[in-house]
Amino acid sequence: MSKNKNDKTRRTSGMLAALLMLTLAGEASAYAQPSEPSDHLPLVQQVAALSSTAPGDLKNGPRDAKEVEAFLDAFFARDAIKQKAGSAAISVVQDGKLLVSKGYGVADKTSKARVDANLGTFRVGSVSKVFTAAAIMQLVDQGKISLQDNIEKYLDGYKVTNPFDTPVTIEHLLTHTTGFEVREPTDASYLFDPSQKPVSLKESIYDVFPPVVRKPGTSYMYDNFASRLQGYIVQKVSGESFGSYVQKHLFKPLGMTSSSFSMTKDLTRRLVTSYDAEGNAIPVYGFSPSEWPEGSMLSTASDMALFMKAFLNDGRAADGTVILSPESVKAMSAYQMAIHPDFPDMTYGFESPVLPAKTKGEAVISKGGDILGYSSLLWILPDRKTGVFVSYNTNQDLRNDLFTAFMNHYYASGKSPYEAKGFKVQSAEELAKFEGLYSDLRIKLLTKVEVAGDGTLRVSDMLSRHQLKQTGELLFVDEEGNPLAFKADAEGRILYMKYSNLFSYAAKIPEDPAGFPDVSADHPYASYILSLKSLGFLTEDLSQPFEPTQTVTRGAFIHSFNAIWSIPESSNPSAFKDTENSPYRKDIQAAVEAGMLNGTGSGLFEPDRPILREEAAAIVYRLLTVTGIRVPDSTAVLAPGTSKWAADAVSSAVIWKLHGPEVTESNGMFDYGSQRALNKQELAALLFTMLLPQ
């Protein structure tokens, strides 16, 4: 595969990941459903069938190694599972014993060598964060760090931009409650060219150090930067490089000889191959910095079993070496942040289960990981002294299928933790406080909450719509048993909710945000402009005029469009001859690589030319349809004036209501003003309505 093709694959998959709530080096959507397999039964029925043949009483979990192996063999033999991953490795431990450590599939399609759980390495993605947190807890055990320390103590004199009187602490880093503005690694952090020189861990921290935008400790947002900063603090306090510290103080005493945060020659040679959508092997890549505390770890299923056994043995390795104090293990096993007691957020290093409604009422802590070409899941049942780790060579939801099958099989008598408990539901009038729009703190997904009746809410976003029943004062459950929880302030005002994205709160958008001097509350575009300002998508100073009728250039449109969809800038050479000196060059190139953009012909883009409304509609149409967010609908009858190539896009934009009051209807025909230049107020209407639920 050429580098350019590979860059485009990475960038496009990154954009889709954001849209579908998959996060770089992060987790899958909490409520993703199993896909339809090719064999005769739907996968959910196949998974259920695995638990129907369980011999004896398995309500206390896995006990017999042969039985566990038979269960896993049956699971991985399913055609639907094979289609989701060609290579996988899994280990299961229980009460200090290794029950299974086994590989499935082939390590690569060329040699067809079987996956060996002892030798085959996988990139475990964000499961790395567990070890980074464990390193922090080791330093806490040694008295070198306090959980309540202000992080500025370890920042070389750097002062965090923080308007609140509460400092960001080590504990906030561990629980991802820093209040930081979101900062993510860019594609430039992946190194496919061995000659490229990685930046240092320190450089990567200070180059993008985010400001604090919410009071620390009050909201949860999955945060790769917070985990990277933990690694830097380990390095700063210990005097050792981060990777060397973990190798010396965690991997070596545990006997994890096939684990590293670095791409060593031996582990790289043993890396199970991953493939892109066309079946081409994804080239081996490195990182910048070379060690990501949040996601660069390589390991084997057998090595991960050694960690699970020690963790479930109060922090003691097989030879009696204390890796973590019992107090630290307990802190890493107990939820330290929760939007609701029945719907927790994070421990120190672990998070709530990948499918909270599928836990069968068991106490579960978990950590998932996704990185280009690989996905993993580690989950532990502390009360049962049981741990499971799985890793495979695709970015699919196989782990969700396995988690569901495992919990159904071994804890079949358990009940959903979200069954109604006799709570007297509130009236529609009392529920009105929940109504409104909520913006995800991490990916800006908008969710609309409406009252549907006494004790019932209707919740929708651009991907789905659900009806939820109230089971607690601030807790609701949807048709599939999945929880939604709200958080209120001391006066009872609703601040946050957590639902479709398990790994971040969504903030309630103020109903009366401050306006610009030239955009009053009764301005026809006020709701669009001020809502985008509340969401953080407009950087204009509220004290200055907004100039709503100012024309938008093609380059400026792409910049705003990319910001909405979290499409990172590209550092690759420009595809157009006339964008090199444009301030939006990197945005334009990123849109090209994401497949969202074409030029005007002759190798030109004309970034400074005003963008026509039909051109903007075509770009939006391309993204919404290629991602499956919206279904094309060209049934709107358009007034004359729309170019033939843009007709489907404009008609769909009308049907989808992606516009403001500038679009008019007369005699059954819609005048979109396709040949007019787009202005700022119309851009605000287009972008905001694009985010709204259908």
C-alpha positions in Angstrom: 0.0 0.0 0.0 1.3 3.5 -0.9 1.9 6.0 1.9 -0.8 8.3 0.4 -3.4 5.6 0.3 -2.5 4.6 3.8 -2.8 8.2 5.0 -6.2 8.5 3.5 -7.3 5.2 5.1 -6.1 6.3 8.5 -7.7 9.8 8.2 -11.1 8.5 6.9 -11.3 5.8 9.5 -10.5 8.4 12.2 -13.3 10.6 11.1 -15.8 7.7 11.0 -14.6 6.7 14.4 -15.6 10.0 15.8 -19.0 9.9 14.1 -19.7 6.5 15.4 -18.4 7.2 18.9 -15.2 5.2 18.4 -12.2 7.1 19.8 -8.6 7.1 18.9 -6.8 4.8 21.4 -10.2 4.8 23.2 -13.3 2.7 23.3 -16.2 1.5 21.2 -19.8 2.8 21.5 -21.2 1.6 24.7 -24.4 0.3 23.2 -23.2 -1.1 19.9 -25.3 -4.1 18.8 -23.8 -7.3 17.3 -23.9 -7.3 13.5 -25.8 -9.8 11.4 -23.8 -13.0 10.6 -23.8 -15.0 7.5 -25.0 -18.3 9.1 -28.6 -19.2 9.8 -29.2 -17.5 13.1 -28.7 -13.9 14.1 -25.5 -13.5 16.1 -27.4 -12.5 19.3 -29.2 -15.9 19.1 -26.0 -17.8 18.4 -24.4 -16.1 21.5 -27.4 -17.0 23.6 -27.1 -20.6 22.4 -23.6 -20.8 23.8 -25.0 -20.3 27.3 -27.9 -22.8 26.9 -25.6 -25.8 27.0 -23.6 -24.9 30.1 -23.0 -28.1 32.2 -23.7 -28.0 35.9 -24.0 -24.8 38.0 -22.0 -22.0 36.5 -23.6 -19.2 38.4 -20.3 -18.5 40.3 -18.3 -18.1 37.1 -15.7 -20.2 35.3 -14.1 -23.0 37.3 -13.1 -25.9 35.0 -10.3 -25.2 32.4 -11.6 -27.7 29.9 -15.1 -26.4 30.1 -13.9 -22.8 29.6 -11.8 -23.9 26.6 -14.8 -25.7 25.1 -16.9 -22.5 25.5 -14.3 -20.3 23.8 -13.7 -22.9 21.0 -17.4 -22.8 20.3 -17.5 -19.0 20.4 -14.6 -18.5 18.0 -15.7 -21.2 15.7 -18.8 -19.2 14.7 -18.7 -17.8 11.1 -19.9 -14.4 12.3 -17.0 -14.2 14.8 -14.5 -15.3 12.2 -15.8 -12.5 9.9 -15.1 -9.9 12.6 -11.5 -11.0 13.1 -9.1 -13.4 11.5 -6.8 -13.5 14.5 -7.5 -13.3 18.2 -5.9 -14.3 21.6 -7.6 -14.7 24.9 -6.7 -15.5 28.5 -9.0 -16.3 31.5 -7.9 -16.4 35.1 -9.9 -17.4 38.2 -8.8 -17.4 41.8 -5.1 -17.4 41.1 -5.3 -20.0 38.4 -4.8 -19.7 34.6 -7.8 -21.4 33.1 -7.1 -20.7 29.4 -4.6 -18.8 27.3 -5.2 -19.5 23.7 -5.0 -18.1 20.2 -7.4 -18.4 17.4 -7.0 -17.8 13.6 -3.7 -17.2 11.8 -1.0 -14.7 12.7 -0.8 -13.6 9.0 -2.4 -14.7 5.8 0.9 -15.5 4.1 2.5 -18.0 6.4 -0.9 -19.1 7.9 0.8 -19.8 11.2 -1.6 -20.3 14.0 -1.9 -17.5 16.6 0.1 -18.5 19.7 -1.1 -16.9 22.9 2.4 -17.1 24.4 4.2 -15.6 21.4 1.8 -13.6 19.2 1.8 -9.9 20.2 -1.1 -7.5 19.7 -1.3 -3.8 20.1 -3.6 -3.4 23.1 -4.4 0.3 22.6 -5.9 1.9 25.6 -5.6 -1.1 27.8 -2.1 0.5 28.2 -3.8 3.1 30.5 -4.3 0.4 33.2 -0.5 0.0 33.4 0.1 3.8 33.3 -2.3 4.2 36.2 -0.6 1.3 38.0 2.7 3.1 37.7 1.2 6.2 39.3 -0.2 4.1 42.1 3.2 2.5 42.7 4.6 6.0 43.3 1.7 6.8 45.6 2.5 3.6 47.5 6.1 4.9 47.9 5.0 8.3 49.1 6.5 10.0 46.1 3.2 11.3 44.8 -0.1 12.2 46.5 -3.4 11.8 44.8 -4.3 15.3 45.9 -1.2 16.9 44.5 -1.7 19.8 42.1 -0.3 18.6 38.8 1.6 21.9 38.5 4.0 20.4 41.0 5.4 18.2 38.3 5.2 20.6 35.3 8.6 22.4 35.3 7.0 25.7 36.3 4.3 25.6 33.7 1.0 27.2 34.9 -2.2 25.5 33.8 -4.8 27.8 32.3 -7.5 27.3 34.8 -10.2 29.9 35.6 -11.5 27.8 38.6 -10.3 27.9 42.2 -10.0 24.1 42.2 -6.6 22.8 40.9 -6.2 19.8 38.6 -4.9 16.9 40.8 -3.3 13.5 40.2 -6.7 12.0 41.1 -8.4 14.0 38.4 -5.9 12.7 35.9 -6.7 9.1 37.0 -10.5 9.5 36.8 -10.5 11.7 33.7 -12.3 14.5 35.5 -9.7 17.2 34.8 -12.1 19.6 33.0 -9.5 19.8 30.2 -10.6 20.9 26.8 -10.4 17.9 24.6 -7.0 17.2 23.0 -6.3 14.1 20.8 -3.3 12.7 19.1 -3.2 13.6 15.4 -2.4 11.2 12.5 1.1 12.7 12.6 1.6 10.7 15.8 1.6 7.5 13.7 5.0 6.9 12.1 5.0 4.7 9.0 8.3 5.9 7.8 11.2 4.5 10.0 13.3 7.5 9.1 10.9 9.9 10.8 12.1 11.2 14.1 9.6 11.0 17.0 9.2 14.0 19.3 9.9 13.5 23.0 7.2 12.7 25.5 7.8 16.1 27.1 7.4 17.9 23.8 4.2 16.1 23.0 2.8 17.3 26.4 3.6 21.0 26.2 2.9 21.4 22.5 -0.8 20.8 23.1 -1.4 21.4 26.8 -5.1 22.1 27.0 -6.8 24.7 29.1 -9.3 23.8 31.9 -12.8 24.6 30.7 -14.9 22.9 33.4 -14.4 22.8 37.1 -12.1 19.9 37.9 -13.8 16.9 39.5 -17.3 17.8 38.3 -17.5 16.0 34.9 -16.2 12.9 33.2 -14.7 12.9 29.7 -12.5 10.1 28.5 -9.1 11.8 28.1 -6.1 10.5 26.3 -4.1 13.6 27.2 -4.7 13.0 30.9 -3.3 9.5 30.6 -0.3 10.8 28.6 0.4 13.3 31.3 0.3 10.6 33.9 3.1 8.9 32.0 5.1 12.1 31.9 4.7 12.5 35.6 5.9 9.0 36.2 9.0 9.9 34.2 9.5 13.1 36.0 9.1 11.7 39.5 11.1 8.4 38.9 13.9 9.9 36.9 13.5 7.1 34.4 12.0 7.2 31.0 8.3 6.2 31.1 8.9 3.0 29.1 11.9 2.0 31.2 10.0 2.6 34.4 7.1 0.3 33.4 9.5 -2.3 32.1 11.6 -2.4 35.3 8.8 -2.0 37.9 5.8 -3.7 36.4 6.6 -6.0 33.4 9.8 -7.5 34.7 8.7 -8.4 38.3 5.4 -9.8 36.8 7.4 -12.0 34.3 5.7 -10.2 31.4 8.6 -10.8 29.0 6.5 -10.2 25.9 5.2 -6.8 26.8 6.5 -3.3 26.1 5.5 0.3 25.4 8.2 0.4 22.7 8.3 -1.3 19.3 11.2 -3.6 20.1 12.5 -5.7 17.2 11.5 -9.0 18.9 7.9 -7.9 19.7 7.5 -6.3 16.3 8.6 -9.5 14.6 6.0 -11.4 16.6 3.2 -8.9 15.9 0.0 -10.4 14.5 -0.7 -8.8 11.2 -3.8 -6.6 10.7 -5.5 -5.8 7.4 -7.4 -2.9 5.9 -10.8 -3.1 4.4 -9.3 -4.1 1.0 -7.5 -7.0 2.6 -4.0 -5.4 2.4 -1.7 -5.8 5.3 -1.4 -2.6 7.4 2.3 -1.7 7.5 4.0 -1.9 10.9 4.0 1.6 12.4 5.6 3.4 15.2 4.6 6.4 17.3 5.6 9.9 18.0 6.5 10.1 20.9 7.9 6.6 20.6 6.0 5.5 23.8 2.4 6.5 24.3 1.4 6.1 28.0 -2.2 6.1 26.7 -1.9 3.5 24.0 1.4 2.1 22.6 1.7 -1.1 24.6 2.2 -4.5 22.9 1.5 -7.7 24.8 0.4 -11.3 24.6 -2.6 -12.9 26.1 -0.4 -15.0 28.4 1.4 -11.9 29.7 -1.9 -10.2 30.4 -2.9 -13.3 32.4 0.1 -12.7 34.7 -1.0 -9.2 35.4 -4.6 -10.2 36.1 -3.5 -12.9 38.5 -1.3 -10.5 40.4 -4.0 -7.8 40.5 -6.6 -10.3 41.8 -4.0 -11.4 44.4 -3.9 -8.1 46.2 -1.1 -6.9 44.0 1.4 -9.8 44.6 3.2 -11.5 41.7 3.6 -15.3 41.7 6.9 -15.1 43.5 5.5 -12.9 46.3 6.8 -9.6 44.9 4.5 -6.8 45.8 3.6 -4.9 42.6 0.8 -2.8 44.2 -0.3 -2.4 47.8 -3.7 -3.9 48.6 -4.9 -0.4 49.2 -4.0 0.6 45.6 -5.5 -2.5 44.2 -8.7 -1.7 46.1 -8.6 1.9 44.8 -8.2 0.6 41.2 -11.0 -1.9 41.7 -13.6 0.6 43.2 -15.3 3.3 41.2 -14.1 6.7 42.2 -16.4 8.7 39.9 -20.0 8.0 39.0 -22.8 10.0 37.5 -25.1 7.7 39.4 -24.4 4.9 41.9 -25.8 2.4 39.4 -24.0 3.9 36.5 -20.3 4.5 37.4 -17.6 6.2 35.4 -14.1 5.3 36.4 -11.8 3.7 39.0 -8.1 4.6 39.0 -7.3 3.1 35.6 -10.5 1.1 34.8 -13.9 2.2 33.6 -17.5 0.9 33.6 -18.2 -2.2 31.6 -18.3 -2.1 27.9 -22.0 -3.1 28.0 -23.3 -2.1 31.4 -26.7 -3.8 30.9 -25.0 -7.1 30.2 -23.2 -7.5 33.5 -25.9 -9.8 35.0 -25.7 -7.7 38.1 -22.1 -8.5 38.8 -19.5 -6.0 39.8 -17.3 -5.5 36.8 -14.4 -3.1 36.0 -13.1 -3.0 32.4 -10.7 -1.3 30.0 -11.1 -1.4 26.2 -8.6 -0.4 23.6 -8.7 0.6 20.0 -5.8 1.5 17.9 -5.3 1.3 14.1 -5.9 -2.3 13.2 -6.4 -3.8 16.7 -9.0 -3.9 19.4 -8.8 -5.3 22.9 -10.8 -5.7 26.1 -9.7 -6.4 29.7 -12.5 -7.0 32.2 -12.2 -8.1 35.8 -14.8 -9.3 38.4 -13.0 -8.4 41.7 -15.6 -10.2 43.9 -15.3 -13.4 41.8 -11.5 -13.2 41.5 -12.0 -13.6 37.7 -10.3 -11.8 34.8 -10.6 -12.0 31.0 -8.5 -10.4 28.3 -9.0 -10.6 24.6 -7.2 -8.9 21.7 -7.8 -9.2 17.9 -6.6 -7.8 14.6 -9.5 -5.6 13.6 -11.5 -2.6 14.8 -14.7 -4.5 15.2 -17.1 -5.1 18.2 -16.2 -8.8 18.7 -15.4 -8.0 22.3 -19.0 -6.9 22.9 -20.2 -10.3 21.6 -17.7 -12.1 23.8 -18.5 -10.1 26.9 -22.2 -10.8 26.4 -21.7 -14.5 25.8 -19.3 -14.9 28.7 -21.6 -13.2 31.2 -24.7 -15.0 30.0 -22.9 -18.3 30.1 -21.2 -18.1 33.5 -23.6 -15.8 35.4 -26.9 -16.9 33.9 -28.9 -16.5 37.1 -27.9 -12.9 37.5 -30.3 -10.1 36.8 -30.0 -6.8 35.0 -28.8 -4.0 37.3 -31.3 -1.6 35.9 -34.6 -3.4 36.5 -37.3 -1.2 38.1 -37.1 -1.2 41.9 -40.5 0.3 42.7 -39.6 3.9 42.2 -42.6 6.2 41.8 -42.1 7.8 38.5 -42.4 11.6 38.1 -45.1 13.5 36.2 -44.5 15.0 32.8 -44.4 18.4 34.5 -41.7 17.2 36.9 -39.7 15.7 34.0 -39.6 18.9 32.1 -36.3 19.9 33.8 -34.6 17.2 31.7 -35.7 18.6 28.3 -33.3 20.2 26.0 -30.2 19.7 23.9 -27.1 18.1 25.3 -23.6 18.3 23.7 -21.1 15.5 24.3 -18.0 16.9 25.9 -15.7 14.9 23.7 -17.1 14.6 20.2 -19.8 17.3 20.2 -22.6 14.8 19.4 -25.9 16.5 20.0 -28.7 14.6 21.9 -32.2 15.8 22.2 -34.3 15.0 25.3 -38.1 15.4 25.3 -40.8 14.4 27.8 -42.9 11.6 26.3 -45.3 11.2 29.2 -45.3 10.5 33.0 -42.0 8.7 33.8 -41.0 8.6 30.2 -38.4 10.4 28.0 -37.8 10.4 24.3 -34.0 10.6 23.6 -32.6 11.0 20.1 -29.4 11.9 18.3 -28.3 11.7 14.7 -27.8 7.9 14.9 -30.8 6.7 16.9 -34.0 7.4 18.8 -35.1 5.7 22.0 -37.9 5.7 24.6 -36.8 5.5 28.2 -38.6 4.7 31.4 -37.7 6.3 34.7 -36.3 3.9 37.4 -34.8 6.4 39.7 -34.9 10.2 40.4 -32.1 10.8 37.9 -31.9 7.3 36.2 -33.8 6.0 33.1 -33.6 2.8 31.1 -34.3 2.3 27.4 -36.1 -0.5 25.6 -32.9 -2.7 25.5 -32.1 -2.2 29.2 -29.4 0.4 28.7 -29.1 3.1 31.4 -29.2 6.9 31.1 -28.3 9.1 34.0 -28.4 12.8 34.7 -26.4 15.0 37.0 -27.9 18.0 38.8 -26.4 20.9 40.8 -27.2 21.7 44.4 -30.3 23.6 43.2 -31.6 20.7 41.1 -30.7 22.2 37.8 -29.7 19.6 35.3 -26.0 19.9 34.2 -25.0 16.7 32.4 -26.3 13.4 31.1 -24.6 10.1 30.1 -26.2 7.7 27.7 -25.2 7.0 24.1 -21.5 7.7 24.6 -20.5 5.7 27.7 -17.2 7.4 27.9 -18.2 11.0 28.3 -20.8 13.2 29.8 -23.0 15.5 27.6 -23.6 19.0 28.9 -27.0 20.6 28.7 -26.9 23.6 26.4 -28.0 26.8 28.0 -31.4 28.0 26.8 -30.4 31.7 26.8 -26.7 32.0 25.8 -25.2 35.4 25.6 -25.5 37.1 22.2 -23.4 39.3 19.9 -24.0 43.0 19.5 -25.5 42.4 16.1 -27.3 39.1 16.9 -30.1 39.8 19.3 -32.4 37.2 20.8 -35.0 37.9 18.2 -32.6 37.7 15.3 -33.9 35.0 12.8 -30.6 33.1 13.0 -30.0 33.6 16.7 -30.7 30.0 17.8 -28.2 28.7 15.3 -25.4 31.2 15.9 -25.7 31.2 19.7 -26.0 27.5 20.0 -22.8 27.0 18.0 -21.2 29.5 20.3 -22.3 27.6 23.3 -20.9 24.4 21.8 -17.5 26.1 21.3 -17.6 26.0 17.5 -17.5 29.8 17.1 -14.4 31.6 18.3 -15.6 35.1 17.7 -15.5 37.5 20.7 -19.0 38.1 22.0 -18.2 41.8 22.6 -17.6 42.3 18.9 -20.0 42.2 16.0 -20.6 38.8 14.4 -21.3 40.1 10.9 -23.9 37.5 10.1 -24.3 38.4 6.4 -20.6 38.3 5.6 -19.7 36.0 2.8 -18.0 32.6 3.6 -15.0 31.5 1.4 -14.4 28.0 0.3 -11.4 27.6 2.6 -13.3 29.1 5.6 -16.2 26.7 5.0 -13.9 23.7 5.0 -12.2 24.9 8.3 -15.6 25.2 10.0 -16.9 21.9 8.6 -13.7 20.0 9.7 -14.0 21.5 13.2 -17.6 20.2 13.6 -16.6 16.6 12.6 -13.2 16.6 14.4 -11.3 16.0 11.2 -7.7 16.7 12.1 -5.4 18.9 10.0 -3.2 17.1 7.5 0.5 17.7 7.2 0.8 16.1 3.8 1.6 18.0 0.6 -1.4 19.9 -0.9 -3.4 18.2 -3.6 -4.1 21.6 -5.2 -1.7 24.1 -6.7 -3.4 27.2 -5.3 -3.8 26.2 -1.6 -0.1 26.3 -0.4 -0.4 29.8 0.9 -3.9 29.5 2.3 -4.4 29.7 6.1 -6.7 26.7 5.6 -4.3 24.6 3.6 -4.1 21.8 6.2 -7.9 21.7 6.6 -8.4 21.5 2.9 -5.9 18.7 2.5 -7.5 16.8 5.4 -11.0 17.1 3.7 -9.5 15.7 0.4 -8.0 12.7 2.2 -11.2 12.1 4.0 -12.9 11.8 0.6 -15.2 14.8 1.3 -13.8 17.2 -1.3 -13.0 17.6 -4.9 -11.3 20.5 -6.7 -12.6 22.9 -9.4 -10.5 21.3 -12.1 -7.0 21.9 -13.5 -5.5 21.2 -10.1 -7.1 24.2 -8.4 -9.4 24.6 -5.4 -9.9 28.4 -5.3 -9.8 28.7 -1.4 -10.6 32.4 -1.4 -13.6 32.3 -3.7 -17.0 32.6 -1.9 -18.6 29.1 -1.6 -21.9 28.7 -3.3 -24.8 27.3 -1.3 -25.1 24.2 -3.6 -21.3 23.5 -3.2 -21.7 23.5 0.6 -24.7 21.3 0.4 -22.8 18.8 -1.8 -20.0 18.5 0.8 -22.4 18.0 3.6 -24.4 15.5 1.6 -21.2 13.5 0.8 -20.3 13.1 4.5 -23.8 12.3 5.8 -24.5 9.7 3.2 -21.1 8.0 3.1 -21.2 7.5 6.8 -24.8 6.3 6.8 -26.0 9.0 9.1 -28.6 10.1 6.6 -30.4 8.3 3.7 -30.4 10.3 0.5 -33.8 11.8 -0.4 -34.2 13.7 -3.6 -37.9 14.0 -3.5 -38.0 17.7 -2.8 -39.0 19.6 -5.9 -36.5 22.4 -6.5 -37.1 25.8 -8.1 -34.9 26.4 -11.2 -31.3 27.4 -10.6 -29.6 24.3 -9.1 -26.8 22.7 -11.1 -27.6 19.1 -12.2 -24.6 17.7 -10.3 -25.8 19.2 -7.1 -29.5 18.4 -7.4 -29.6 15.3 -5.2 -27.5 17.0 -2.5 -29.7 20.2 -2.4 -32.9 18.2 -2.5 -31.8 16.0 0.4 -30.7 19.1 2.3 -34.2 20.5 1.9 -35.8 17.2 3.1 -33.4 17.0 6.0 -34.1 20.6 6.9 -30.5 21.6 6.9 -31.1 25.3 6.5 -32.5 28.4 8.1 -35.4 30.6 7.1 -33.6 31.6 3.8 -35.1 28.5 2.1 -38.6 29.3 0.9 -41.4 27.2 -0.7 -43.8 28.4 -3.3 -46.3 26.2 -5.2 -44.7 23.0 -3.9 -41.2 24.1 -5.1 -38.3 24.9 -2.8 -36.0 27.8 -3.6 -32.6 26.9 -2.0 -30.8 29.8 -3.5 -28.2 27.4 -4.8 -26.2 29.9 -6.9 -25.9 32.4 -4.1 -22.8 32.7 -2.0 -23.2 31.3 1.5 -23.0 33.8 4.3 -22.1 33.3 8.0 -25.6 33.2 9.4 -26.6 30.6 6.8 -23.4 28.6 7.5 -24.4 28.6 11.2 -27.9 27.2 10.3 -26.4 24.5 8.1 -23.8 23.4 10.6 -26.2 23.4 13.6 -29.1 21.6 11.8 -26.6 19.0 10.5 -25.8 18.0 14.1 -29.5 17.8 15.2 -31.3 14.5 15.5 -33.6 13.7 12.6 
